[in-house]
Amino acid sequence: MGMPAVERRWTADDVRALTREDTPWPRYELLDGELLVTPAPRVAHQVAAVELCRLLADFLQSEPLGLALMSPSDIELRPGTIMQPDVFVVPANTKVAGEMMEWSDVRSLLLAIEVVSPSSARNDRVLKRDFYLDNGVLEYWIVDLDARVFECWRPGQQTPALHRDRVEWAPGAGAELSISVPDFFNRIDKQLRLIR
């Protein structure tokens, strides 16, 4: 008779011990004691993430509501968790303990975005969605490169708003970022053609 499998419950310290600053992949995340390991993404994924971060950073230059960043990161929205959204916006009013912002200062996000990959679809669409929306993230986007759609979630929604034409993000009074979805995907395609 075999021994029963022992399921390991990971801690934030365990996960941080796996992480190396000189190697951004694989990406390690911790959610409810479960270690989520994501391999290096496809090039198209990274091109899309960079483009999203650029659009958000440009918008936030004129509307200083927060800071657009990309992972790797070490976001602990709830004690004992470590999340690394592909692209995210830290609110401008984030309290910083020292002279420079550290990951430990980030306790909330205005927006979290995952560019879905075949290896991450379940985590992005279920586990991470529920986590972000249950932990104060005001909006969560899933960008599907294959379906060419933005899935936008807000707390309390049972289904996402699906955007194939235009997606808008309105984080502050009167401020709105509007993205043409076909133009976004066309820019990704154009950039990928440059390296073929």
C-alpha positions in Angstrom: 0.0 0.0 0.0 1.4 3.4 -1.1 1.7 6.4 1.1 -0.8 9.2 0.5 0.5 12.2 -1.4 1.4 15.1 0.8 0.3 18.4 -0.6 2.7 21.1 0.2 1.4 24.4 1.5 3.8 27.1 0.3 4.6 30.3 2.1 5.6 33.7 0.8 9.1 33.1 2.2 9.3 29.7 0.3 8.4 31.4 -2.9 10.7 34.3 -2.5 13.6 31.8 -1.9 12.9 30.3 -5.4 13.0 33.7 -7.1 16.3 34.9 -8.6 16.7 38.6 -9.6 18.9 37.6 -12.6 16.2 35.3 -14.1 12.6 36.6 -14.5 11.3 33.1 -15.6 9.8 30.9 -14.6 7.4 33.3 -12.8 6.4 32.1 -9.3 3.1 33.3 -7.7 1.5 32.2 -4.5 -2.3 32.0 -4.0 -3.9 30.4 -1.0 -0.8 28.3 -0.3 -0.7 27.0 -3.9 2.5 27.7 -6.0 1.6 28.9 -9.5 4.5 28.4 -11.9 4.4 30.1 -15.3 7.0 29.4 -18.0 8.4 32.1 -20.2 5.7 33.5 -22.4 5.6 33.6 -26.2 7.1 36.6 -27.9 3.5 37.8 -28.9 2.6 37.8 -25.2 5.5 40.1 -24.4 4.8 42.4 -27.3 1.2 42.8 -26.2 2.2 43.4 -22.5 4.7 46.1 -23.5 2.2 47.8 -25.7 -0.4 47.8 -22.9 2.1 49.2 -20.5 3.0 51.9 -23.0 -0.6 52.9 -23.6 -1.3 53.1 -19.9 2.0 55.0 -19.1 1.2 57.5 -21.9 -2.3 58.0 -20.5 -1.0 58.4 -16.9 1.4 61.1 -18.0 -1.5 63.4 -18.6 -3.7 61.9 -15.9 -1.4 61.3 -12.9 -3.6 58.8 -11.2 -1.0 56.1 -10.8 2.0 54.3 -12.2 1.9 51.6 -15.0 4.3 48.7 -14.4 5.0 45.2 -15.8 6.1 42.0 -14.1 8.3 40.5 -12.8 7.0 42.0 -9.5 6.2 40.9 -6.0 2.7 42.1 -5.2 1.3 41.1 -1.9 -2.3 42.4 -1.9 -3.2 40.0 0.9 -0.7 38.6 3.5 0.8 35.3 2.3 0.2 35.9 -1.4 2.6 36.9 -4.2 1.1 38.0 -7.5 2.7 39.1 -10.7 0.2 40.5 -13.1 1.6 41.0 -16.6 0.7 44.7 -16.5 -0.8 46.7 -13.6 -1.4 50.2 -12.3 -0.4 51.2 -8.8 -2.5 54.1 -7.4 -0.8 57.5 -7.1 -1.7 57.7 -3.4 0.3 54.6 -2.4 2.1 55.1 0.9 5.8 54.6 0.7 7.6 53.5 3.8 11.2 54.6 2.8 12.7 57.0 0.3 11.9 54.7 -2.7 8.8 52.6 -3.4 9.3 48.9 -2.7 7.1 46.0 -3.7 6.1 45.7 0.0 4.5 49.2 -0.3 2.1 48.1 -3.0 -1.2 47.1 -1.2 -3.7 47.9 -3.9 -4.0 48.2 -7.7 -6.3 50.3 -9.9 -6.0 47.8 -12.8 -4.5 44.3 -13.3 -4.0 42.8 -16.7 -3.1 39.3 -17.8 -2.3 38.5 -21.4 -3.7 35.0 -21.5 -1.4 32.1 -22.7 -2.4 28.5 -23.2 -0.5 27.5 -20.1 -2.1 30.2 -17.9 -5.7 30.3 -19.1 -7.2 28.5 -16.1 -5.3 30.5 -13.6 -5.9 33.8 -15.4 -9.6 33.3 -16.0 -10.5 31.7 -12.6 -8.0 31.8 -9.8 -6.4 35.2 -10.5 -9.7 36.9 -11.5 -11.3 35.9 -8.3 -8.3 36.9 -6.2 -7.9 40.3 -7.8 -11.6 41.2 -7.7 -11.9 39.9 -4.1 -8.9 42.0 -2.9 -9.7 45.5 -4.0 -8.5 45.6 -7.6 -11.0 47.9 -9.3 -10.7 46.4 -12.7 -9.2 43.2 -14.2 -8.6 42.6 -17.9 -7.8 39.5 -19.7 -6.3 40.1 -23.1 -6.8 37.1 -25.5 -4.4 37.3 -28.4 -6.0 34.4 -30.2 -9.6 35.5 -29.9 -8.6 39.2 -30.3 -10.7 40.3 -27.5 -10.4 42.1 -24.1 -12.4 40.5 -21.3 -13.0 43.2 -18.6 -14.1 42.3 -15.1 -15.2 44.5 -12.2 -16.1 43.4 -8.7 -19.7 42.0 -8.5 -19.9 41.0 -12.1 -21.0 37.5 -13.0 -19.7 37.7 -16.6 -17.1 39.9 -18.2 -17.7 42.7 -20.6 -16.2 41.5 -23.9 -14.7 44.2 -26.1 -13.8 43.6 -29.7 -14.2 47.2 -31.0 -13.1 49.5 -28.2 -12.2 49.2 -24.5 -12.3 52.1 -22.1 -10.7 52.6 -18.7 -12.0 55.4 -16.6 -10.1 55.3 -13.3 -10.8 58.9 -12.2 -13.4 61.7 -12.6 -13.4 62.7 -16.2 -10.3 60.8 -17.2 -10.7 58.0 -19.7 -8.3 55.9 -21.8 -9.9 54.6 -24.9 -8.2 51.8 -26.9 -9.3 50.7 -30.3 -9.2 46.9 -30.0 -8.6 46.2 -33.7 -5.8 48.8 -33.8 -4.2 47.3 -30.7 -4.1 43.8 -32.2 -3.0 45.2 -35.6 0.0 47.0 -33.9 0.9 43.7 -32.2 0.8 41.9 -35.6 2.9 44.7 -37.2 5.6 44.5 -34.5 5.7 40.7 -34.8 6.2 40.9 -38.6 9.3 43.1 -38.0 11.1 40.1 -36.5 10.0 37.5 -38.9 
